């Protein structure tokens, strides 16, 4: 597990978010949409993942009720598809997945050109399920295709651990 829990205003995570193509206000001290979120930062500070869980009544896309991967940036932390699967497993350690699973949106014009947009998500088991009204590619991972629960990495010692004599 390379992911450690972070938060929506963590300065190191803000710096990584500022380098992501969908960042709206570079330098803003927060980078996560309003509402429920899980923010994960790579333990070597070279990756960032955000799972948002907006309340369905405020969602304007076809996948209301789903978790939304609103930000993923890999700056050399490893194979992106593996990082995605670990992030989903870590998110599952915090929340139970909704029936709609996890959705993510990819702007094919702003990502590195590959054979097919969303390649790393496809490799992680996501399916292309359509497009947003604005033309973003939508990819979905249903709960039955998600990896098993795995808690995020932590270097914080347990209160209940005892030292060997």
C-alpha positions as a printed Julia matrix, in Angstrom:
165×3 Matrix{Float64}:
   0.0    0.0     0.0
   1.53   3.29   -1.08
  -1.38   5.5    -0.02
  -1.54   7.44    3.24
  -4.56   9.42    4.4
  -4.31  13.13    3.75
  -6.88  15.93    3.84
  -8.4   18.59    1.59
  -6.03  21.35    2.76
  -2.75  19.43    3.2
  -0.02  21.73    1.77
   1.92  18.88    0.13
  -1.26  17.55   -1.47
  -2.23  21.08   -2.58
   1.09  21.35   -4.46
   0.45  18.05   -6.26
  -3.15  19.08   -7.04
  -1.89  22.36   -8.52
  -0.12  20.31  -11.22
  -3.28  18.41  -12.24
  -5.04  19.44  -15.45
  -8.47  19.9   -13.87
  -7.29  22.26  -11.1
  -9.54  25.32  -11.26
  -7.83  27.7    -8.83
  -4.1   27.05   -8.65
  -2.76  28.06   -5.26
  -6.09  27.77   -3.48
  -5.58  26.14   -0.05
  -8.24  23.5    -0.77
  -8.56  21.31   -3.85
 -11.5   18.99   -3.14
 -15.15  19.56   -4.09
 -17.52  20.28   -1.19
 -18.92  17.29    0.67
 -17.61  13.92    1.75
 -14.13  12.95    0.59
 -11.21  10.6     1.04
  -7.86  12.18    0.17
  -4.89   9.87   -0.3
  -1.28  10.94   -0.86
   1.52   8.65   -1.97
   3.9    7.97    0.9
   6.76   9.43   -1.16
   4.68  12.54   -2.02
   4.54  11.62   -5.71
   0.88  10.72   -6.15
  -2.52  12.06   -5.14
  -6.01  10.53   -5.23
  -9.37  11.99   -4.22
 -12.6   10.04   -3.86
 -15.57  12.36   -3.43
 -19.01  11.16   -2.48
 -21.43  13.95   -3.41
 -24.99  13.78   -2.2
 -27.06  12.46   -5.13
 -29.51  15.38   -5.04
 -26.68  17.79   -5.95
 -25.27  15.75   -8.85
 -25.93  16.77  -12.45
 -24.44  13.77  -14.27
 -26.01  10.4   -15.02
 -24.2    8.56  -12.22
 -25.73  10.23   -9.16
 -25.0    8.28   -6.0
 -21.63   6.97   -7.18
 -18.31   7.77   -5.62
 -16.38  10.15   -7.89
 -12.64  10.0    -8.43
 -12.27  13.75   -8.81
  -8.47  13.81   -8.94
  -5.71  11.29   -9.67
  -2.14  12.32  -10.31
   0.82   9.98  -10.56
   4.25  11.61  -10.66
   6.3    8.42  -10.74
   4.83   6.45   -7.83
   4.4    3.29   -9.9
   2.03   1.77  -12.42
  -1.1    3.95  -12.5
  -3.53   1.04  -12.76
  -2.03  -0.49   -9.59
  -2.22   2.84   -7.77
  -5.88   3.17   -8.77
  -6.7   -0.3    -7.4
  -4.9    0.47   -4.13
  -6.75   3.79   -3.82
 -10.1    2.06   -4.33
  -9.17  -0.58   -1.73
  -8.16   2.16    0.73
 -11.4    4.07    0.1
 -13.35   0.87    0.77
 -11.63   0.67    4.17
 -13.4    3.94    5.04
 -16.74   3.69    3.2
 -18.92   0.87    1.9
 -19.23   1.25   -1.88
 -22.56   2.48   -3.22
 -24.45   0.38   -5.76
 -23.32   2.76   -8.52
 -19.68   2.09   -7.6
 -17.02   4.6    -8.59
 -17.09   6.93  -11.58
 -14.32   9.04  -13.05
 -14.2   11.5   -15.91
 -11.29  11.9   -18.33
 -10.64  14.85  -20.62
  -9.03  13.17  -23.63
  -7.77  16.54  -24.87
  -5.83  17.29  -21.69
  -4.26  13.92  -20.93
  -1.21  12.36  -22.52
  -2.27  10.82  -25.82
  -2.33   7.05  -25.74
  -4.13   4.46  -27.84
  -7.31   4.99  -25.87
  -8.38   7.62  -23.31
  -8.55   6.37  -19.73
  -6.16   3.51  -20.39
  -4.97   3.24  -16.78
  -8.58   3.1   -15.57
  -9.42   0.41  -18.14
  -6.41  -1.62  -16.96
  -7.75  -1.28  -13.39
 -11.1   -2.8   -14.42
 -13.18   0.29  -15.17
 -15.61   0.23  -18.1
 -16.28   3.1   -20.47
 -19.93   3.96  -19.81
 -20.5    7.11  -21.82
 -19.74  10.8   -21.97
 -20.71  13.84  -19.96
 -22.63  16.68  -21.62
 -19.29  18.49  -21.82
 -17.63  15.62  -23.72
 -15.59  14.02  -20.92
 -15.14  10.26  -21.08
 -16.92   8.48  -18.19
 -15.46   5.31  -16.68
 -17.17   3.23  -13.99
 -15.99   0.54  -11.59
 -18.88  -1.4   -10.07
 -18.55  -2.79   -6.52
 -18.28  -6.41   -7.66
 -15.15  -5.51   -9.7
 -13.48  -3.57   -6.88
 -10.44  -4.97   -5.07
 -10.7   -6.19   -1.47
 -10.5   -3.69    1.39
  -6.97  -2.58    2.29
  -6.33   0.21    4.8
  -4.1    3.13    3.81
  -0.45   3.12    4.84
   0.37   4.88    8.07
   3.57   5.53    9.95
   1.68   6.49   13.07
   2.33   3.91   15.8
  -0.62   2.13   17.35
  -1.57   3.08   20.9
  -1.9   -0.6    21.67
   1.43  -1.9    20.37
   3.88  -3.03   22.98
   7.63  -3.12   22.67
   9.36  -6.48   22.84
  11.24  -7.03   26.08
